[in-house]
Amino acid sequence: MAEILTTPEELRAALDTGAYPDGGPVRILDVRWRLDRPDGRPEYLAGHIPGAVYVDLDHELAEHGDDPGAGRHPLPPVAALQESARRWGIRTGDTVVVYDDLKNLSSARAWWLLRFAGVEDVRILDGSLRGWTGAGFELETGEAAAPETGDVVLAYGALPHLDLADVPAFAESHVLLDARAGDRYRGEVEPVDPRAGHVPGAVSAPTTENVDAAGRFLSPEALRERFTALGATADAPVGVYCGSGVTASHEAVALTLAGYEARVFPGSWSQWSNHPELPVAVGAEPR
């Protein structure tokens, strides 16, 4: 398996030489997005890692249709994602590095989606943009020069995942983690989706607890200890969802680092809660 994380120093060296020693030519994606400010382009223009291409999570890493039952960030058609990836300059054999400015909570969506689509070497800049600038490395402003069109060929299915129909039985027989904040899991607040609470059987596991104060992922040993305490076992897959499939990808990174097989439910709570026939649990307990 390819490396999952890269340090600022490793990325700087790869930019200097043009490629990673254990990978290919470097393509950097800036995936700045947050729920209260989804358009990260102004921040990108104000300063980004040299050569990074801005990726619009809402419109390039998701499809927006008229069906609330599909969730807020349904997966884009693979043909559309391939068109976007080629526009970003991704070629077969490249090492793709993704980052944001929010502890990689949004860039992890690009990591998971590209891996799911068959890109073998996708790495997350550990510590995100803060780690880069904290190491003393420069930023560039404005639009990066448009890259040469890539040739990558994508196909979904390279990683296991959960569709809506899979979730009830999975929650009965396996560990299903809810990566949202605890108050949303308990149903105390629900700022976005139509119903408050969680999938019956799911265990609360806020993904913000997978990183340290600087936004770096905890060690594999610490992550394994955390997920073991939540009921995960080494010989069984672990499911994960969040609000709309974005931060669930972040928890999937942590699970993978810890040695588990992560299965993301891309539709997440935004899809589940839009199906009134499906049950909802509230409170601190799974059921």
C-alpha distance (Angstrom), angle and dihedral (degrees) to the residues before:
residue distance angle dihedral
M1 . . .
A2 3.79 . .
E3 3.76 120.3 .
I4 3.80 115.0 -81.2
L5 3.80 101.6 -160.0
T6 3.77 132.6 40.8
T7 3.80 128.4 -168.2
P8 3.80 124.3 -131.2
E9 3.80 89.0 -111.4
E10 3.80 92.2 53.0
L11 3.80 91.6 48.4
R12 3.82 92.0 48.2
A13 3.79 90.3 51.9
A14 3.81 91.3 47.9
L15 3.80 90.6 51.4
D16 3.80 89.9 50.4
T17 3.80 93.5 51.5
G18 3.80 97.9 30.9
A19 3.82 96.9 -119.4
Y20 3.78 145.4 39.6
P21 3.83 115.5 -99.2
D22 3.81 88.9 -125.5
G23 3.79 96.8 33.7
G24 3.75 144.2 33.1
P25 3.79 139.8 -86.3
V26 3.79 112.8 -39.8
R27 3.79 125.3 -107.9
I28 3.84 115.2 178.5
L29 3.81 124.2 -156.4
D30 3.81 123.2 -163.9
V31 3.82 106.2 -152.0
R32 3.79 103.4 179.1
W33 3.81 112.3 166.9
R34 3.77 137.5 134.2
L35 3.78 133.1 -180.0
D36 3.81 94.3 -111.6
R37 3.82 94.3 41.9
P38 3.79 109.9 25.6
D39 3.80 96.9 171.1
G40 3.79 106.0 79.4
R41 3.80 96.1 171.6
P42 3.84 96.0 100.9
E43 3.82 89.9 55.8
Y44 3.80 89.9 45.3
L45 3.79 91.6 52.9
A46 3.80 90.7 48.4
G47 3.80 91.2 58.2
H48 3.80 138.2 -24.9
I49 3.79 140.1 161.3
P50 3.82 108.4 -76.1
G51 3.78 111.6 -88.6
A52 3.80 95.1 9.9
V53 3.81 117.1 144.1
Y54 3.80 118.3 -141.7
V55 3.81 114.8 -119.3
D56 3.80 120.0 -159.4
L57 3.80 104.2 -141.1
D58 3.80 95.3 -166.5
H59 3.80 95.3 52.2
E60 3.81 106.7 22.6
L61 3.81 102.8 33.9
A62 3.80 93.7 39.0
E63 3.78 140.6 31.7
H64 3.77 120.8 -125.4
G65 3.76 112.8 -152.2
D66 3.79 136.3 153.5
D67 3.80 96.9 -95.3
P68 3.82 113.8 97.6
G69 3.79 87.2 -174.9
A70 3.81 88.7 72.1
G71 3.81 92.8 59.7
R72 3.79 132.6 -117.2
H73 3.80 97.2 -72.0
P74 3.81 108.5 28.8
L75 3.78 115.1 176.3
P76 3.79 114.5 -87.9
P77 3.80 117.5 -117.1
V78 3.78 106.5 -86.0
A79 3.80 91.0 -121.3
A80 3.81 89.7 57.5
L81 3.80 91.9 47.7
Q82 3.80 90.4 49.2
E83 3.81 90.5 51.7
S84 3.81 90.0 50.8
A85 3.81 93.2 45.9
R86 3.79 91.2 52.0
R87 3.80 89.6 49.0
W88 3.81 87.8 53.3
G89 3.80 86.5 56.3
I90 3.79 99.1 -110.8
R91 3.78 113.3 161.0
T92 3.79 129.6 -175.1
G93 3.80 108.5 -81.5
D94 3.81 96.4 23.0
T95 3.77 122.9 136.9
V96 3.80 106.1 -128.7
V97 3.81 117.7 -154.6
V98 3.80 119.1 -165.4
Y99 3.79 130.0 -168.7
D100 3.80 144.2 159.1
D101 3.80 136.4 -178.4
L102 3.82 96.8 -105.7
K103 3.83 107.8 73.8
N104 3.82 88.8 -77.8
L105 3.80 91.4 -71.0
S106 3.82 90.3 137.3
S107 3.81 102.8 28.2
A108 3.82 88.8 58.9
R109 3.82 86.5 71.4
A110 3.82 88.4 63.7
W111 3.82 90.4 46.5
W112 3.81 93.2 52.7
L113 3.81 96.9 39.6
L114 3.80 94.8 49.0
R115 3.79 91.4 45.5
F116 3.82 89.5 48.0
A117 3.81 87.8 51.5
G118 3.80 92.3 53.3
V119 3.82 105.9 -95.4
E120 3.78 100.7 143.5
D121 3.81 102.5 -161.8
V122 3.80 113.6 48.1
R123 3.81 118.5 147.1
I124 3.78 132.8 -172.2
L125 3.80 119.4 -137.5
D126 3.79 99.8 -120.8
G127 3.79 110.0 -132.1
S128 3.83 89.5 19.9
L129 3.81 121.1 -131.9
R130 3.79 91.2 -28.1
G131 3.79 89.1 61.3
W132 3.81 91.2 51.6
T133 3.80 95.5 51.0
G134 3.81 91.3 39.2
A135 3.80 88.3 59.2
G136 3.80 88.5 56.6
F137 3.80 97.6 -108.0
E138 3.79 122.4 147.1
L139 3.78 132.1 -109.9
E140 3.78 129.2 -148.1
T141 3.78 125.4 -142.7
G142 3.77 133.6 -140.8
E143 3.77 125.4 22.6
A144 3.78 117.3 -26.0
A145 3.78 115.4 -124.7
A146 3.79 109.6 -83.5
P147 3.80 108.5 -100.1
E148 3.77 124.0 -127.3
T149 3.80 108.8 -89.8
G150 3.78 111.3 -91.1
D151 3.79 130.2 -132.4
V152 3.80 103.1 -145.6
V153 3.81 116.5 146.1
L154 3.80 115.6 -147.4
A155 3.80 133.7 -163.0
Y156 3.79 126.6 171.2
G157 3.79 121.4 -121.7
A158 3.80 105.3 60.8
L159 3.82 90.2 120.5
P160 3.82 127.1 41.6
H161 3.80 114.9 -109.1
L162 3.80 142.5 168.4
D163 3.78 126.4 -110.1
L164 3.81 120.5 -158.0
A165 3.80 92.1 -97.7
D166 3.81 91.0 53.6
V167 3.79 97.1 54.6
P168 3.85 104.5 77.6
A169 3.81 94.7 53.4
F170 3.79 92.0 40.4
A171 3.82 91.5 53.5
E172 3.81 89.1 51.8
S173 3.79 95.5 53.2
H174 3.81 106.6 24.3
V175 3.78 141.5 34.6
L176 3.81 112.4 -82.3
L177 3.81 114.8 -170.8
D178 3.80 126.2 -154.5
A179 3.82 107.4 -148.0
R180 3.82 96.3 -167.7
A181 3.79 126.6 103.7
G182 3.78 114.2 -74.5
D183 3.81 95.9 -111.8
R184 3.79 91.0 57.9
Y185 3.80 91.4 46.9
R186 3.81 90.4 51.9
G187 3.80 91.1 48.6
E188 3.80 94.3 -118.8
V189 3.81 91.8 126.7
E190 3.78 135.0 11.5
P191 3.80 112.7 -179.3
V192 3.80 99.1 174.4
D193 3.79 117.6 15.7
P194 3.84 128.9 69.4
R195 3.82 98.5 -114.0
A196 3.79 132.0 35.6
G197 3.79 125.5 -134.9
H198 3.79 135.8 48.1
V199 3.78 143.5 -77.3
P200 3.83 107.5 -78.3
G201 3.78 108.7 -101.3
A202 3.81 95.6 21.0
V203 3.80 119.3 130.6
S204 3.81 121.7 -136.3
A205 3.82 110.9 -113.7
P206 3.83 112.1 156.5
T207 3.78 106.9 -152.5
T208 3.80 91.7 -142.9
E209 3.81 86.0 76.6
N210 3.82 90.2 64.7
V211 3.80 93.1 73.3
D212 3.78 135.6 55.5
A213 3.80 127.1 -119.5
A214 3.81 90.4 -82.3
G215 3.80 92.0 53.2
R216 3.81 95.7 -107.3
F217 3.78 118.3 138.1
L218 3.79 115.6 -105.2
S219 3.78 117.5 -110.4
P220 3.82 117.5 -79.3
E221 3.81 88.1 -111.4
A222 3.80 93.1 53.8
L223 3.80 91.6 45.6
R224 3.79 91.6 48.7
E225 3.79 90.0 51.6
R226 3.79 90.5 50.6
F227 3.80 95.5 49.4
T228 3.78 92.9 42.9
A229 3.80 88.6 56.2
L230 3.82 87.9 52.9
G231 3.80 90.8 55.4
A232 3.81 103.3 -95.0
T233 3.79 117.9 145.4
A234 3.78 127.3 -159.3
D235 3.80 95.2 -122.7
A236 3.82 98.3 51.9
P237 3.81 134.5 65.8
V238 3.79 119.3 -109.2
G239 3.79 120.6 -142.3
V240 3.79 122.9 -147.5
Y241 3.80 136.8 -173.1
C242 3.80 137.2 165.9
G243 3.79 134.0 176.8
S244 3.79 99.7 -55.0
G245 3.79 108.0 -11.8
V246 3.81 99.2 -83.5
T247 3.81 106.3 99.3
A248 3.81 89.9 31.2
S249 3.79 84.5 70.7
H250 3.81 88.7 55.6
E251 3.80 90.2 54.3
A252 3.81 88.5 47.4
V253 3.81 88.1 58.2
A254 3.80 90.3 52.4
L255 3.80 92.0 47.2
T256 3.79 91.3 49.6
L257 3.80 91.6 49.1
A258 3.80 88.1 52.0
G259 3.80 91.9 53.1
Y260 3.81 101.0 -103.3
E261 3.79 129.9 129.1
A262 3.79 103.0 -115.6
R263 3.79 120.2 -155.1
V264 3.80 112.6 -165.7
F265 3.80 119.9 -152.7
P266 3.83 97.1 -148.3
G267 3.81 96.0 -167.1
S268 3.81 89.7 53.8
W269 3.80 122.9 167.2
S270 3.81 93.5 -28.6
Q271 3.79 89.1 63.9
W272 3.82 98.0 37.8
S273 3.82 94.1 48.9
N274 3.80 91.6 51.0
H275 3.80 90.6 62.3
P276 3.83 105.7 77.4
E277 3.81 91.4 -169.4
L278 3.83 90.0 66.8
P279 3.83 119.3 85.8
V280 3.78 124.6 -116.4
A281 3.81 128.3 -152.1
V282 3.80 124.5 -155.0
G283 3.78 133.1 -167.6
A284 3.79 133.0 46.1
E285 3.80 96.7 -61.0
P286 3.81 123.9 82.6
R287 3.81 92.4 -119.2
